[in-house]
């Protein structure tokens, strides 16, 4: 299992780019696998709590049912300027693990209440993300460069640059 804290230790520069965007926006787009195998993308509030990246879903919601059936998840932070890709794109491939520890569930609910102004109900599904890989894309429009930081546990952190347009 690779909690967010483990990812931060393994790739601090990349994790900081992700943390900054998650904390700035307070939500991510969560991709799940539908029952028919197709993708489902939903905006969900996301917070970093006690070394975990956590999201909450309504019990019985389609995304909760998706994660219960297939734990594969893909998270993507918002992009504000589509033409320039600002402030960069952070993407995370993960496995969603349902939080069963009551202390962690309480800490997540407290954070949602403090940061988001609402509290998940007791029967809501709280998920933490087991990080499998991450990437950050930055676009330099003036130089027509696309820079990437990519982390996988097998290869560690890699940097690449390519031209576009």
C-alpha positions in Angstrom: 0.0 0.0 0.0 1.3 3.5 -0.9 -0.5 6.1 1.1 -0.1 9.7 0.0 2.6 10.1 2.7 4.6 7.2 1.1 4.2 8.9 -2.3 5.4 12.2 -0.7 8.5 10.4 0.6 9.2 8.7 -2.7 8.7 11.8 -5.0 8.5 15.0 -2.9 8.7 17.4 -5.8 5.9 15.8 -7.7 3.8 15.2 -4.6 4.1 18.9 -3.7 2.8 19.9 -7.1 -0.2 17.6 -6.6 -0.7 18.8 -3.0 -0.7 22.4 -4.1 -3.4 21.8 -6.7 -5.6 19.6 -4.5 -5.5 22.1 -1.7 -6.0 25.0 -4.0 -9.1 23.6 -5.7 -10.4 21.3 -2.9 -11.7 18.8 -5.5 -10.5 16.5 -8.2 -12.2 14.8 -11.1 -12.5 11.1 -10.1 -12.5 8.5 -12.9 -14.0 5.1 -12.1 -14.9 2.0 -14.1 -18.6 1.5 -14.7 -20.3 -1.8 -14.5 -20.2 -2.1 -18.3 -16.4 -1.3 -18.3 -16.8 2.2 -19.6 -15.4 5.3 -17.8 -17.3 7.5 -15.3 -15.9 10.9 -14.4 -17.2 12.8 -11.4 -16.0 15.9 -9.5 -15.4 15.0 -5.8 -14.1 16.9 -2.9 -10.7 15.7 -2.0 -8.5 16.4 1.0 -5.1 15.3 2.4 -5.7 13.9 5.9 -3.3 12.1 8.2 -1.0 11.0 5.4 -3.9 9.9 3.1 -5.6 11.4 0.1 -9.3 11.0 0.9 -12.6 11.4 -0.9 -16.2 10.7 0.3 -19.1 9.3 -1.7 -22.8 9.0 -0.9 -23.7 5.4 -0.2 -25.3 3.8 -3.2 -24.1 6.5 -5.6 -22.9 5.2 -8.9 -19.3 6.2 -8.2 -19.4 4.4 -4.8 -20.8 1.3 -6.5 -18.1 1.5 -9.1 -15.3 1.7 -6.5 -16.8 -1.1 -4.5 -16.8 -3.3 -7.6 -13.5 -2.2 -9.1 -11.1 -0.2 -6.9 -9.2 1.4 -9.9 -9.4 5.1 -9.7 -7.9 8.0 -11.7 -7.8 11.5 -10.2 -7.2 14.7 -12.2 -6.9 18.3 -10.9 -8.7 21.1 -12.7 -7.1 23.2 -15.5 -8.1 26.8 -15.4 -6.7 28.0 -18.7 -7.4 25.3 -21.4 -5.3 27.1 -24.0 -2.2 27.2 -21.8 -2.9 24.3 -19.4 -2.4 26.6 -16.4 -1.7 25.9 -13.6 -0.5 22.5 -14.9 -2.2 19.1 -14.7 -1.7 16.7 -11.9 -2.9 13.1 -12.5 -2.9 10.2 -10.2 -3.6 6.5 -10.8 -4.7 4.8 -7.6 -6.7 2.1 -5.9 -9.5 3.3 -3.7 -9.5 1.7 -0.3 -12.5 2.1 2.0 -11.5 3.6 5.3 -12.8 1.5 8.1 -10.7 2.9 11.0 -13.1 5.2 12.9 -10.3 7.6 13.9 -9.4 8.1 10.3 -13.0 8.4 9.2 -13.5 11.1 11.9 -10.4 12.9 10.9 -11.6 12.9 7.2 -15.1 14.1 8.2 -13.6 16.9 10.4 -11.4 18.0 7.5 -14.3 18.1 5.1 -16.3 20.1 7.6 -13.4 22.6 8.3 -12.3 23.0 4.6 -15.5 22.4 2.7 -18.2 23.6 5.1 -20.1 20.3 5.2 -19.7 17.0 6.9 -20.2 13.6 5.3 -22.9 11.6 7.1 -21.9 8.6 9.2 -23.0 6.1 6.5 -21.1 7.8 3.7 -18.2 5.9 2.1 -14.8 7.3 2.9 -12.1 6.2 0.5 -8.3 6.7 0.7 -6.2 6.4 -2.4 -3.4 3.9 -2.7 -1.1 5.7 -5.1 0.1 3.6 -8.1 1.6 6.3 -10.3 1.5 10.1 -10.8 2.3 12.6 -13.5 2.4 16.4 -13.7 2.1 18.2 -17.0 3.3 21.7 -17.5 3.0 23.6 -20.8 5.3 26.5 -21.8 3.4 28.2 -24.6 6.1 30.7 -25.4 8.6 27.9 -26.0 6.0 25.3 -27.2 7.3 22.9 -24.6 5.4 20.2 -22.7 7.3 19.2 -19.6 6.4 16.1 -17.5 7.3 14.7 -14.2 6.3 11.0 -14.0 6.6 8.7 -11.0 6.0 5.0 -10.7 7.3 2.8 -7.9 9.2 0.7 -10.4 11.0 3.5 -12.2 11.0 6.3 -9.6 10.8 9.9 -10.8 11.5 10.7 -14.4 11.5 14.0 -16.3 10.8 14.5 -20.0 10.3 17.5 -22.3 8.8 17.5 -25.8 7.7 20.1 -28.2 4.1 20.5 -29.3 2.2 22.3 -32.0 
